[in-house]
Amino acid sequence: MSNTSKLIQACLHSLPKSVHQAELDAASKCLVDSLATALSAYGEKPIDLLRALNIENSNNGVSTVIGYGERARPSDVALVNGTMISLQLFDDNQAEMRGHPSGPLLPAVLALAELKDLSIEEALTAFVIGYEMECRLGTIINPSHYEIGFHATCTQGTLAAVVASSIILGLNEDQMAHALGIVASLMGGVRRNFGTMTMSMHSGIASSNGIRAAQLAEKGFTGDPAIFDGAMSLGDVFSREWTPELLDKNLDLWGKPFMIVSPGATFKLYPCGRPPLFAVDCALAIQDKYNIPVENIEKIYCDVSFLYPRTLIHTNPTNGLQAKASLQYCIATSLLDGRPTLDSFADSAVNRHEIKSLINKIEVRVPPHLSEDIPAVRKAPFEQPVTLEVHTKDGKVYSETTPIHKGSPLNPASDADLKQKFVDCARLHMSEIRAHQVLSHIANRKNSVREMMQLVKV
């Protein structure tokens, strides 16, 4: 049996039978967290631009834009909803994937779940399988896939979206094979767009293209039905490490356990990229212990792995989107303001004189033990400890190292943390009573996705 056929067999037949309470509980957390991050982006300019170009509020629409209540075609709605989830860089992360799993996947699941009038549980089952696809694949096409410059959220996320879409639409094996072939030509997303509106749209693109490919295949549209096999396979194109044997061996691991359970997702407590979270925790710990006046700071050193400077490319940001992907800004705002909030990434906050002055004192270093020459570091560059040193004008040095940031699976956010995050984001646009109604609706997974999407309407 070909690799493509084995993958399809697993996704359509064996894996859904293995989705149980633990997997659904983990997926529910992703749902709550993603709705929170989407609501935090309600009313933002990039979302309004996408809505104006892609959403025609139609009585014939079957899928709902989060918060707005507008209804349109599933693929168009998924484009907007995916961008909403990822816009504030507040969405979940998965280390093995090297990206954000829910943003490119959940909107496809929700849009088609509305089309098919599925329960939350039925939708989350498809979500779990898509999640497994994007994360397991990340373990075999990286590190080169990411190092080349691809954004895994968009590339691997597209495959997750097409898998989940194929399951929800009830595609047969031949149809799903063509859907995978179609979507291989729709995969993209480059990291040079970090710090722009397009970075968050990567999630929307992935989700929308996953739906579109599955719906085309359902209608008889064709793509290469063996896209994971032979010369110029998807792996050949997107990875330097790829071999067919790698995928063959990897498929035996799928669902044993599901990656949504172990190691599980990273849920952010601060609205910025995941790599800066280590340094944020360092800065907050230093200020909590020593309360250093920023005017007394002479120099700041931050020791990180080799991939930080290549990924967090905005060393002196001028707007909020750049600041979310700036190690220097995240350190500066944490030392100056305390816990980073959504307001910390307003353009006006980013361009404060005090921030600029502090950023100019920050030097990012890659010590030898965190270089790409160390195999373990190259394999997991964003799982390495980060050290922050603050040197003051009176000659004192304050240092803190964060081995595992808060919110990661080994230092997890609690259920209460996630519920509070949802309420905080929802309260920006709706009453606290309604926010708790949404949480109660999700808690009963027999409830419908359609009703949930109406309940989150602002």
Secondary structure, 3 states (H helix, E strand, C coil): CCHHHHHHHHHHHHHHHCCCHHHHHHHHHHHHHHHHHHHHCCCCHHHHHHHHHHCCCCCCCCEECCCCCCEECHHHHHHHHHHHHHHCCCCCEECCCCECCHHHHHHHHHHHHHHHCCEHHHHHHHHHHHHHHHHHHHHHHCCHHHHHCECHHHHHHHHHHHHHHHHHHCCCHHHHHHHHHHHHCCCCCEHHHCCCHHHHHHHHHHHHHHHHHHHHHHCCCCCCCCCCCCCCCHHHHHCCCCCHHHHHHHHCCCCCCCCHHHHHCECCCCCCCCCHHHHHHHHHHHHHHHCCCHHHEEEEEEECCCHHHHHCCCCCCCCHHHHHCCHHHHHHHHHHHCCCCHHHHCHHHHCCHHHHHHHCCEEEECCHHHCCCCHHHHHCHHHCCEEEEEEECCCCEEEEEECCCCCECCECCCHHHHHHHHHHHHCCCCCHHHHHHHHHHHHCCCCEHHHHHHHCCC
